[in-house]
């Protein structure tokens, strides 16, 4: 006889979102070599680290990766344990709401009772066991409450590059982790507001979500009919066929319907609206987490010398402090510099202020406008 944990695991699908480019990591990250393929903090790529964390929960058969079509080939080499039918290729990036609508469609096709654990491909986790326990608790809560579960992380500092979750009433948890209703979300506040949010007990929004796939599709129909209608047309065209390794005719249908979808995040499309109706919960977790969203984040996580310098590759700091160097191929010497990031690649060199590393994304757009787009692909 199956026990309850076996039953939950049988319905569990881990969905890894791997379609981003990570432009804030230029020049190391490019359109054809995105952030999730970088080896920044370990000998493994970020997507391989992510897959290794969740495979013990869902197994290779029920671990799905959603990415844009041009990235499939490179990413599949990193995860040879996943078969072709585990890869869902978006014809173009349209943010996380269309991406997760498509993934939910595939999960429901495989298992109408399927529960999705959704996580980005490019995050860092310190305590893997605590991370897995958190996800298991979230699956139990999503199954019991039929709600949307977010994973909120206790902040270590007032990060302005993260979204925040404002907690409401505490709910009797299905585990030892504190569970709350979500009052509202706040995107990337200014420093002063971030400090206030932390004082009020708000949590970082990790971007890790857990819910029944059928529930997500239902809420998309309620809140985002412009997306739901296109998803329904894809479902009709698929006629129970897998969206992964889709036949050419189905690929054309997906591409046609995708072009018509709005570019919306799942937070704006569903979570904010469902939260106002009390349908969103957050688990307060503490497993050591970062979205590795900038070079400044990498600097915080690397081991630093007594003057705050850190780096990968060959580098030397003289009379310099709080600097970051990434230089795998040649020696970089910092002389009399403070708060500087240096990233050396064969065809491009970045030298900038470490505290402005969130703005590298804007720099990439400027490069394209100035005729240097070939250095971003």
Protein Blocks (a to p, Z undefined) as FASTA:
>chain_A
ZZfklmmmmmpccdddfkbgolmlcckbcfklcfklpcfkbmbdfklmmmmmmmmmnomm
lcccdddfklmmmmmmmmmmbcfklpccdfbdebjklmmmmmmmmmmmmomkbccddddf
kbccfblmlmmmmmmmmmmmmmmnopacddddddfbdcfkbccdddddddddfbfbdcdd
dfbdcehiafklmmmmmmnopacdehpacddfklmmmmmmmmmmmlmmmmmmmmmmnnop
afehpafklmmmmmmmmmmpccddfklmmmmmmmmnopaccddddehpaehlafklmmmm
pccdfkopacehjdddehiahiacddfkbccddehiahiacdddfkbccdddfklmmmmm
mmmmmmmmnopmmmmZZ
